[in-house]
């Protein structure tokens, strides 16, 4: 299982969290999504060897959120 983490600075509330989680879980191979609204950190566990970080960050950016990879 691979883990990818990044920050979504303009993720503000539970409905953002729910929408982002739902979108990411619809991506092939994504098994688990954990959001910390305090730190705006998101951690994604997946088992798809073809999935790269950009696939996940682009999906979030397409929804109108910003992404900080660090
Ligand atoms: Cu929100």
PDB file of the backbone (N, CA, C, O) and the ligand in Angstrom, with CONECT records:
HET     CU  A 101       1
ATOM      1  N   UNK A   1       0.856  -1.206   0.000  1.00  0.00           N
ATOM      2  CA  UNK A   1       0.000   0.000   0.000  1.00  0.00           C
ATOM      3  C   UNK A   1       0.885   1.247   0.000  1.00  0.00           C
ATOM      4  O   UNK A   1       1.806   1.364   0.809  1.00  0.00           O
ATOM      5  N   UNK A   2       0.605   2.157  -0.894  1.00  0.00           N
ATOM      6  CA  UNK A   2       1.364   3.402  -0.950  1.00  0.00           C
ATOM      7  C   UNK A   2       0.579   4.518  -0.283  1.00  0.00           C
ATOM      8  O   UNK A   2      -0.652   4.509  -0.253  1.00  0.00           O
ATOM      9  N   UNK A   3       1.314   5.470   0.246  1.00  0.00           N
ATOM     10  CA  UNK A   3       0.690   6.599   0.918  1.00  0.00           C
ATOM     11  C   UNK A   3       1.152   7.897   0.271  1.00  0.00           C
ATOM     12  O   UNK A   3       2.345   8.106   0.054  1.00  0.00           O
ATOM     13  N   UNK A   4       0.197   8.759  -0.032  1.00  0.00           N
ATOM     14  CA  UNK A   4       0.505  10.066  -0.598  1.00  0.00           C
ATOM     15  C   UNK A   4      -0.140  11.113   0.307  1.00  0.00           C
ATOM     16  O   UNK A   4      -1.303  10.985   0.690  1.00  0.00           O
ATOM     17  N   UNK A   5       0.625  12.144   0.641  1.00  0.00           N
ATOM     18  CA  UNK A   5       0.109  13.197   1.517  1.00  0.00           C
ATOM     19  C   UNK A   5       0.325  14.558   0.876  1.00  0.00           C
ATOM     20  O   UNK A   5       1.342  14.792   0.224  1.00  0.00           O
ATOM     21  N   UNK A   6      -0.631  15.447   1.063  1.00  0.00           N
ATOM     22  CA  UNK A   6      -0.422  16.841   0.675  1.00  0.00           C
ATOM     23  C   UNK A   6      -1.360  17.729   1.480  1.00  0.00           C
ATOM     24  O   UNK A   6      -2.172  17.250   2.271  1.00  0.00           O
ATOM     25  N   UNK A   7      -1.230  19.037   1.260  1.00  0.00           N
ATOM     26  CA  UNK A   7      -2.006  20.023   2.012  1.00  0.00           C
ATOM     27  C   UNK A   7      -2.990  20.719   1.081  1.00  0.00           C
ATOM     28  O   UNK A   7      -2.662  21.030  -0.065  1.00  0.00           O
ATOM     29  N   UNK A   8      -4.201  20.962   1.584  1.00  0.00           N
ATOM     30  CA  UNK A   8      -5.234  21.668   0.822  1.00  0.00           C
ATOM     31  C   UNK A   8      -5.637  22.904   1.642  1.00  0.00           C
ATOM     32  O   UNK A   8      -6.543  22.832   2.472  1.00  0.00           O
ATOM     33  N   UNK A   9      -4.948  24.054   1.401  1.00  0.00           N
ATOM     34  CA  UNK A   9      -5.109  25.203   2.295  1.00  0.00           C
ATOM     35  C   UNK A   9      -6.535  25.755   2.357  1.00  0.00           C
ATOM     36  O   UNK A   9      -6.949  26.255   3.403  1.00  0.00           O
ATOM     37  N   UNK A  10      -7.288  25.675   1.269  1.00  0.00           N
ATOM     38  CA  UNK A  10      -8.639  26.252   1.298  1.00  0.00           C
ATOM     39  C   UNK A  10      -9.742  25.208   1.505  1.00  0.00           C
ATOM     40  O   UNK A  10     -10.887  25.411   1.102  1.00  0.00           O
ATOM     41  N   UNK A  11      -9.384  24.108   2.131  1.00  0.00           N
ATOM     42  CA  UNK A  11     -10.380  23.139   2.583  1.00  0.00           C
ATOM     43  C   UNK A  11     -10.833  23.582   3.978  1.00  0.00           C
ATOM     44  O   UNK A  11     -10.057  23.522   4.931  1.00  0.00           O
ATOM     45  N   UNK A  12     -12.085  24.026   4.096  1.00  0.00           N
ATOM     46  CA  UNK A  12     -12.492  24.736   5.315  1.00  0.00           C
ATOM     47  C   UNK A  12     -13.393  23.935   6.248  1.00  0.00           C
ATOM     48  O   UNK A  12     -13.331  24.123   7.463  1.00  0.00           O
ATOM     49  N   UNK A  13     -14.206  23.069   5.725  1.00  0.00           N
ATOM     50  CA  UNK A  13     -15.250  22.505   6.589  1.00  0.00           C
ATOM     51  C   UNK A  13     -15.537  21.045   6.242  1.00  0.00           C
ATOM     52  O   UNK A  13     -14.926  20.457   5.349  1.00  0.00           O
ATOM     53  N   UNK A  14     -16.484  20.492   6.981  1.00  0.00           N
ATOM     54  CA  UNK A  14     -16.835  19.086   6.812  1.00  0.00           C
ATOM     55  C   UNK A  14     -17.373  18.777   5.423  1.00  0.00           C
ATOM     56  O   UNK A  14     -17.184  17.670   4.920  1.00  0.00           O
ATOM     57  N   UNK A  15     -18.049  19.751   4.788  1.00  0.00           N
ATOM     58  CA  UNK A  15     -18.581  19.438   3.464  1.00  0.00           C
ATOM     59  C   UNK A  15     -17.474  19.432   2.413  1.00  0.00           C
ATOM     60  O   UNK A  15     -17.535  18.666   1.452  1.00  0.00           O
ATOM     61  N   UNK A  16     -16.457  20.287   2.592  1.00  0.00           N
ATOM     62  CA  UNK A  16     -15.265  20.183   1.731  1.00  0.00           C
ATOM     63  C   UNK A  16     -14.636  18.809   1.907  1.00  0.00           C
ATOM     64  O   UNK A  16     -14.321  18.117   0.939  1.00  0.00           O
ATOM     65  N   UNK A  17     -14.463  18.437   3.165  1.00  0.00           N
ATOM     66  CA  UNK A  17     -13.833  17.147   3.471  1.00  0.00           C
ATOM     67  C   UNK A  17     -14.599  16.006   2.810  1.00  0.00           C
ATOM     68  O   UNK A  17     -14.001  15.113   2.209  1.00  0.00           O
ATOM     69  N   UNK A  18     -15.930  16.041   2.926  1.00  0.00           N
ATOM     70  CA  UNK A  18     -16.745  14.961   2.371  1.00  0.00           C
ATOM     71  C   UNK A  18     -16.648  14.918   0.850  1.00  0.00           C
ATOM     72  O   UNK A  18     -16.540  13.842   0.261  1.00  0.00           O
ATOM     73  N   UNK A  19     -16.685  16.087   0.216  1.00  0.00           N
ATOM     74  CA  UNK A  19     -16.636  16.132  -1.247  1.00  0.00           C
ATOM     75  C   UNK A  19     -15.290  15.642  -1.772  1.00  0.00           C
ATOM     76  O   UNK A  19     -15.226  14.880  -2.737  1.00  0.00           O
ATOM     77  N   UNK A  20     -14.219  16.090  -1.124  1.00  0.00           N
ATOM     78  CA  UNK A  20     -12.872  15.697  -1.561  1.00  0.00           C
ATOM     79  C   UNK A  20     -12.658  14.203  -1.325  1.00  0.00           C
ATOM     80  O   UNK A  20     -12.104  13.503  -2.173  1.00  0.00           O
ATOM     81  N   UNK A  21     -13.099  13.727  -0.169  1.00  0.00           N
ATOM     82  CA  UNK A  21     -12.952  12.308   0.140  1.00  0.00           C
ATOM     83  C   UNK A  21     -13.694  11.447  -0.871  1.00  0.00           C
ATOM     84  O   UNK A  21     -13.175  10.437  -1.346  1.00  0.00           O
ATOM     85  N   UNK A  22     -14.915  11.860  -1.191  1.00  0.00           N
ATOM     86  CA  UNK A  22     -15.731  11.100  -2.140  1.00  0.00           C
ATOM     87  C   UNK A  22     -15.076  11.045  -3.518  1.00  0.00           C
ATOM     88  O   UNK A  22     -15.031   9.995  -4.160  1.00  0.00           O
ATOM     89  N   UNK A  23     -14.571  12.193  -3.956  1.00  0.00           N
ATOM     90  CA  UNK A  23     -13.928  12.259  -5.268  1.00  0.00           C
ATOM     91  C   UNK A  23     -12.688  11.362  -5.317  1.00  0.00           C
ATOM     92  O   UNK A  23     -12.492  10.607  -6.269  1.00  0.00           O
ATOM     93  N   UNK A  24     -11.856  11.456  -4.274  1.00  0.00           N
ATOM     94  CA  UNK A  24     -10.616  10.675  -4.276  1.00  0.00           C
ATOM     95  C   UNK A  24     -10.902   9.180  -4.176  1.00  0.00           C
ATOM     96  O   UNK A  24     -10.207   8.367  -4.786  1.00  0.00           O
ATOM     97  N   UNK A  25     -11.926   8.821  -3.406  1.00  0.00           N
ATOM     98  CA  UNK A  25     -12.256   7.394  -3.280  1.00  0.00           C
ATOM     99  C   UNK A  25     -12.817   6.817  -4.568  1.00  0.00           C
ATOM    100  O   UNK A  25     -12.850   5.598  -4.736  1.00  0.00           O
ATOM    101  N   UNK A  26     -13.262   7.684  -5.489  1.00  0.00           N
ATOM    102  CA  UNK A  26     -13.768   7.197  -6.774  1.00  0.00           C
ATOM    103  C   UNK A  26     -12.625   6.855  -7.729  1.00  0.00           C
ATOM    104  O   UNK A  26     -12.853   6.267  -8.786  1.00  0.00           O
ATOM    105  N   UNK A  27     -11.387   7.225  -7.355  1.00  0.00           N
ATOM    106  CA  UNK A  27     -10.236   6.945  -8.213  1.00  0.00           C
ATOM    107  C   UNK A  27      -9.791   5.505  -7.996  1.00  0.00           C
ATOM    108  O   UNK A  27      -9.726   5.024  -6.865  1.00  0.00           O
ATOM    109  N   UNK A  28      -9.488   4.830  -9.093  1.00  0.00           N
ATOM    110  CA  UNK A  28      -9.150   3.414  -9.060  1.00  0.00           C
ATOM    111  C   UNK A  28      -7.950   3.139  -8.152  1.00  0.00           C
ATOM    112  O   UNK A  28      -6.887   3.735  -8.327  1.00  0.00           O
ATOM    113  N   UNK A  29      -8.116   2.254  -7.202  1.00  0.00           N
ATOM    114  CA  UNK A  29      -7.023   1.832  -6.330  1.00  0.00           C
ATOM    115  C   UNK A  29      -6.960   2.575  -5.010  1.00  0.00           C
ATOM    116  O   UNK A  29      -6.242   2.156  -4.102  1.00  0.00           O
ATOM    117  N   UNK A  30      -7.701   3.672  -4.885  1.00  0.00           N
ATOM    118  CA  UNK A  30      -7.677   4.424  -3.625  1.00  0.00           C
ATOM    119  C   UNK A  30      -8.478   3.666  -2.571  1.00  0.00           C
ATOM    120  O   UNK A  30      -9.657   3.370  -2.762  1.00  0.00           O
ATOM    121  N   UNK A  31      -7.815   3.358  -1.452  1.00  0.00           N
ATOM    122  CA  UNK A  31      -8.420   2.532  -0.407  1.00  0.00           C
ATOM    123  C   UNK A  31      -8.903   3.340   0.785  1.00  0.00           C
ATOM    124  O   UNK A  31      -9.924   3.025   1.395  1.00  0.00           O
ATOM    125  N   UNK A  32      -8.153   4.388   1.107  1.00  0.00           N
ATOM    126  CA  UNK A  32      -8.504   5.130   2.310  1.00  0.00           C
ATOM    127  C   UNK A  32      -8.066   6.582   2.162  1.00  0.00           C
ATOM    128  O   UNK A  32      -7.016   6.877   1.592  1.00  0.00           O
ATOM    129  N   UNK A  33      -8.888   7.475   2.683  1.00  0.00           N
ATOM    130  CA  UNK A  33      -8.580   8.908   2.654  1.00  0.00           C
ATOM    131  C   UNK A  33      -8.768   9.444   4.064  1.00  0.00           C
ATOM    132  O   UNK A  33      -9.833   9.292   4.662  1.00  0.00           O
ATOM    133  N   UNK A  34      -7.721  10.074   4.589  1.00  0.00           N
ATOM    134  CA  UNK A  34      -7.801  10.674   5.922  1.00  0.00           C
ATOM    135  C   UNK A  34      -7.542  12.168   5.852  1.00  0.00           C
ATOM    136  O   UNK A  34      -6.529  12.610   5.311  1.00  0.00           O
ATOM    137  N   UNK A  35      -8.469  12.943   6.406  1.00  0.00           N
ATOM    138  CA  UNK A  35      -8.361  14.396   6.370  1.00  0.00           C
ATOM    139  C   UNK A  35      -8.226  14.920   7.794  1.00  0.00           C
ATOM    140  O   UNK A  35      -8.940  14.493   8.701  1.00  0.00           O
ATOM    141  N   UNK A  36      -7.294  15.854   7.970  1.00  0.00           N
ATOM    142  CA  UNK A  36      -7.192  16.592   9.225  1.00  0.00           C
ATOM    143  C   UNK A  36      -7.531  18.046   8.934  1.00  0.00           C
ATOM    144  O   UNK A  36      -6.721  18.767   8.351  1.00  0.00           O
ATOM    145  N   UNK A  37      -8.712  18.480   9.333  1.00  0.00           N
ATOM    146  CA  UNK A  37      -9.160  19.839   9.017  1.00  0.00           C
ATOM    147  C   UNK A  37      -8.364  20.900   9.772  1.00  0.00           C
ATOM    148  O   UNK A  37      -8.286  22.042   9.319  1.00  0.00           O
ATOM    149  N   UNK A  38      -7.784  20.553  10.892  1.00  0.00           N
ATOM    150  CA  UNK A  38      -6.952  21.513  11.646  1.00  0.00           C
ATOM    151  C   UNK A  38      -5.711  21.898  10.845  1.00  0.00           C
ATOM    152  O   UNK A  38      -5.393  23.077  10.690  1.00  0.00           O
ATOM    153  N   UNK A  39      -5.022  20.883  10.345  1.00  0.00           N
ATOM    154  CA  UNK A  39      -3.760  21.133   9.640  1.00  0.00           C
ATOM    155  C   UNK A  39      -3.958  21.222   8.134  1.00  0.00           C
ATOM    156  O   UNK A  39      -3.024  21.559   7.407  1.00  0.00           O
ATOM    157  N   UNK A  40      -5.187  20.919   7.647  1.00  0.00           N
ATOM    158  CA  UNK A  40      -5.510  20.883   6.213  1.00  0.00           C
ATOM    159  C   UNK A  40      -4.714  19.811   5.468  1.00  0.00           C
ATOM    160  O   UNK A  40      -4.530  19.884   4.253  1.00  0.00           O
ATOM    161  N   UNK A  41      -4.253  18.828   6.212  1.00  0.00           N
ATOM    162  CA  UNK A  41      -3.495  17.741   5.599  1.00  0.00           C
ATOM    163  C   UNK A  41      -4.432  16.636   5.149  1.00  0.00           C
ATOM    164  O   UNK A  41      -5.448  16.356   5.786  1.00  0.00           O
ATOM    165  N   UNK A  42      -4.064  16.012   4.032  1.00  0.00           N
ATOM    166  CA  UNK A  42      -4.816  14.858   3.566  1.00  0.00           C
ATOM    167  C   UNK A  42      -3.828  13.720   3.313  1.00  0.00           C
ATOM    168  O   UNK A  42      -2.745  13.939   2.771  1.00  0.00           O
ATOM    169  N   UNK A  43      -4.203  12.522   3.705  1.00  0.00           N
ATOM    170  CA  UNK A  43      -3.370  11.343   3.503  1.00  0.00           C
ATOM    171  C   UNK A  43      -4.202  10.300   2.764  1.00  0.00           C
ATOM    172  O   UNK A  43      -5.297   9.937   3.195  1.00  0.00           O
ATOM    173  N   UNK A  44      -3.664   9.829   1.650  1.00  0.00           N
ATOM    174  CA  UNK A  44      -4.375   8.889   0.792  1.00  0.00           C
ATOM    175  C   UNK A  44      -3.589   7.587   0.714  1.00  0.00           C
ATOM    176  O   UNK A  44      -2.398   7.588   0.401  1.00  0.00           O
ATOM    177  N   UNK A  45      -4.261   6.481   1.001  1.00  0.00           N
ATOM    178  CA  UNK A  45      -3.643   5.158   0.855  1.00  0.00           C
ATOM    179  C   UNK A  45      -4.190   4.513  -0.407  1.00  0.00           C
ATOM    180  O   UNK A  45      -5.398   4.503  -0.642  1.00  0.00           O
ATOM    181  N   UNK A  46      -3.288   3.978  -1.214  1.00  0.00           N
ATOM    182  CA  UNK A  46      -3.753   3.330  -2.442  1.00  0.00           C
ATOM    183  C   UNK A  46      -2.870   2.144  -2.796  1.00  0.00           C
ATOM    184  O   UNK A  46      -1.745   2.017  -2.313  1.00  0.00           O
ATOM    185  N   UNK A  47      -3.410   1.270  -3.659  1.00  0.00           N
ATOM    186  CA  UNK A  47      -2.614   0.121  -4.094  1.00  0.00           C
ATOM    187  C   UNK A  47      -2.580   0.024  -5.618  1.00  0.00           C
ATOM    188  O   UNK A  47      -2.497  -1.064  -6.189  1.00  0.00           O
ATOM    189  N   UNK A  48      -2.645   1.188  -6.257  1.00  0.00           N
ATOM    190  CA  UNK A  48      -2.594   1.233  -7.722  1.00  0.00           C
ATOM    191  C   UNK A  48      -1.202   1.691  -8.159  1.00  0.00           C
ATOM    192  O   UNK A  48      -0.863   2.862  -7.990  1.00  0.00           O
ATOM    193  N   UNK A  49      -0.385   0.779  -8.722  1.00  0.00           N
ATOM    194  CA  UNK A  49       0.990   1.148  -9.076  1.00  0.00           C
ATOM    195  C   UNK A  49       1.076   2.219 -10.161  1.00  0.00           C
ATOM    196  O   UNK A  49       2.116   2.858 -10.323  1.00  0.00           O
ATOM    197  N   UNK A  50      -0.010   2.415 -10.899  1.00  0.00           N
ATOM    198  CA  UNK A  50       0.003   3.420 -11.960  1.00  0.00           C
ATOM    199  C   UNK A  50      -0.434   4.807 -11.485  1.00  0.00           C
ATOM    200  O   UNK A  50      -0.400   5.777 -12.242  1.00  0.00           O
ATOM    201  N   UNK A  51      -0.841   4.881 -10.226  1.00  0.00           N
ATOM    202  CA  UNK A  51      -1.349   6.151  -9.712  1.00  0.00           C
ATOM    203  C   UNK A  51      -0.175   7.002  -9.230  1.00  0.00           C
ATOM    204  O   UNK A  51       0.666   6.526  -8.467  1.00  0.00           O
ATOM    205  N   UNK A  52      -0.117   8.248  -9.670  1.00  0.00           N
ATOM    206  CA  UNK A  52       0.937   9.130  -9.166  1.00  0.00           C
ATOM    207  C   UNK A  52       0.305  10.304  -8.435  1.00  0.00           C
ATOM    208  O   UNK A  52      -0.903  10.530  -8.509  1.00  0.00           O
ATOM    209  N   UNK A  53       1.138  11.031  -7.740  1.00  0.00           N
ATOM    210  CA  UNK A  53       0.631  12.137  -6.916  1.00  0.00           C
ATOM    211  C   UNK A  53      -0.165  13.140  -7.744  1.00  0.00           C
ATOM    212  O   UNK A  53      -1.182  13.666  -7.292  1.00  0.00           O
ATOM    213  N   UNK A  54       0.315  13.403  -8.981  1.00  0.00           N
ATOM    214  CA  UNK A  54      -0.384  14.380  -9.826  1.00  0.00           C
ATOM    215  C   UNK A  54      -1.827  13.976 -10.116  1.00  0.00           C
ATOM    216  O   UNK A  54      -2.700  14.838 -10.220  1.00  0.00           O
ATOM    217  N   UNK A  55      -2.088  12.674 -10.247  1.00  0.00           N
ATOM    218  CA  UNK A  55      -3.464  12.225 -10.505  1.00  0.00           C
ATOM    219  C   UNK A  55      -4.384  12.672  -9.372  1.00  0.00           C
ATOM    220  O   UNK A  55      -5.527  13.068  -9.597  1.00  0.00           O
ATOM    221  N   UNK A  56      -3.864  12.599  -8.165  1.00  0.00           N
ATOM    222  CA  UNK A  56      -4.666  12.952  -6.987  1.00  0.00           C
ATOM    223  C   UNK A  56      -4.770  14.462  -6.816  1.00  0.00           C
ATOM    224  O   UNK A  56      -5.850  14.992  -6.555  1.00  0.00           O
ATOM    225  N   UNK A  57      -3.632  15.155  -6.964  1.00  0.00           N
ATOM    226  CA  UNK A  57      -3.680  16.613  -6.774  1.00  0.00           C
ATOM    227  C   UNK A  57      -4.515  17.268  -7.877  1.00  0.00           C
ATOM    228  O   UNK A  57      -5.231  18.233  -7.613  1.00  0.00           O
ATOM    229  N   UNK A  58      -4.434  16.759  -9.102  1.00  0.00           N
ATOM    230  CA  UNK A  58      -5.241  17.331 -10.200  1.00  0.00           C
ATOM    231  C   UNK A  58      -6.736  17.138  -9.936  1.00  0.00           C
ATOM    232  O   UNK A  58      -7.539  18.028 -10.217  1.00  0.00           O
ATOM    233  N   UNK A  59      -7.103  15.982  -9.398  1.00  0.00           N
ATOM    234  CA  UNK A  59      -8.514  15.725  -9.102  1.00  0.00           C
ATOM    235  C   UNK A  59      -9.030  16.730  -8.079  1.00  0.00           C
ATOM    236  O   UNK A  59     -10.165  17.197  -8.173  1.00  0.00           O
ATOM    237  N   UNK A  60      -8.193  17.058  -7.108  1.00  0.00           N
ATOM    238  CA  UNK A  60      -8.585  18.028  -6.069  1.00  0.00           C
ATOM    239  C   UNK A  60      -8.633  19.438  -6.660  1.00  0.00           C
ATOM    240  O   UNK A  60      -9.551  20.207  -6.374  1.00  0.00           O
ATOM    241  N   UNK A  61      -7.638  19.771  -7.487  1.00  0.00           N
ATOM    242  CA  UNK A  61      -7.597  21.107  -8.105  1.00  0.00           C
ATOM    243  C   UNK A  61      -8.773  21.315  -9.053  1.00  0.00           C
ATOM    244  O   UNK A  61      -9.298  22.423  -9.161  1.00  0.00           O
ATOM    245  N   UNK A  62      -9.182  20.263  -9.730  1.00  0.00           N
ATOM    246  CA  UNK A  62     -10.343  20.352 -10.633  1.00  0.00           C
ATOM    247  C   UNK A  62     -11.616  20.758  -9.887  1.00  0.00           C
ATOM    248  O   UNK A  62     -12.545  21.301 -10.484  1.00  0.00           O
ATOM    249  N   UNK A  63     -11.652  20.493  -8.588  1.00  0.00           N
ATOM    250  CA  UNK A  63     -12.816  20.855  -7.764  1.00  0.00           C
ATOM    251  C   UNK A  63     -12.728  22.290  -7.277  1.00  0.00           C
ATOM    252  O   UNK A  63     -13.658  22.777  -6.633  1.00  0.00           O
ATOM    253  N   UNK A  64     -11.631  22.981  -7.569  1.00  0.00           N
ATOM    254  CA  UNK A  64     -11.495  24.376  -7.160  1.00  0.00           C
ATOM    255  C   UNK A  64     -10.673  24.569  -5.897  1.00  0.00           C
ATOM    256  O   UNK A  64     -10.619  25.668  -5.346  1.00  0.00           O
ATOM    257  N   UNK A  65     -10.035  23.503  -5.441  1.00  0.00           N
ATOM    258  CA  UNK A  65      -9.193  23.631  -4.251  1.00  0.00           C
ATOM    259  C   UNK A  65      -7.741  23.835  -4.654  1.00  0.00           C
ATOM    260  O   UNK A  65      -7.306  23.451  -5.739  1.00  0.00           O
ATOM    261  N   UNK A  66      -7.008  24.459  -3.730  1.00  0.00           N
ATOM    262  CA  UNK A  66      -5.570  24.619  -3.929  1.00  0.00           C
ATOM    263  C   UNK A  66      -4.862  23.422  -3.304  1.00  0.00           C
ATOM    264  O   UNK A  66      -5.364  22.796  -2.370  1.00  0.00           O
ATOM    265  N   UNK A  67      -3.688  23.123  -3.841  1.00  0.00           N
ATOM    266  CA  UNK A  67      -2.894  22.013  -3.315  1.00  0.00           C
ATOM    267  C   UNK A  67      -1.473  22.498  -3.068  1.00  0.00           C
ATOM    268  O   UNK A  67      -0.872  23.158  -3.915  1.00  0.00           O
ATOM    269  N   UNK A  68      -0.952  22.166  -1.908  1.00  0.00           N
ATOM    270  CA  UNK A  68       0.455  22.397  -1.612  1.00  0.00           C
ATOM    271  C   UNK A  68       1.114  21.052  -1.373  1.00  0.00           C
ATOM    272  O   UNK A  68       0.750  20.320  -0.453  1.00  0.00           O
ATOM    273  N   UNK A  69       2.084  20.740  -2.210  1.00  0.00           N
ATOM    274  CA  UNK A  69       2.786  19.474  -2.053  1.00  0.00           C
ATOM    275  C   UNK A  69       4.071  19.749  -1.281  1.00  0.00           C
ATOM    276  O   UNK A  69       4.944  20.480  -1.750  1.00  0.00           O
ATOM    277  N   UNK A  70       4.176  19.169  -0.117  1.00  0.00           N
ATOM    278  CA  UNK A  70       5.379  19.347   0.714  1.00  0.00           C
ATOM    279  C   UNK A  70       5.314  18.387   1.864  1.00  0.00           C
ATOM    280  O   UNK A  70       6.221  18.358   2.696  1.00  0.00           O
TER     281      UNK A  70
HETATM  282 CU    CU A 101     -16.241  23.614   3.077  1.00  0.00          CU
END
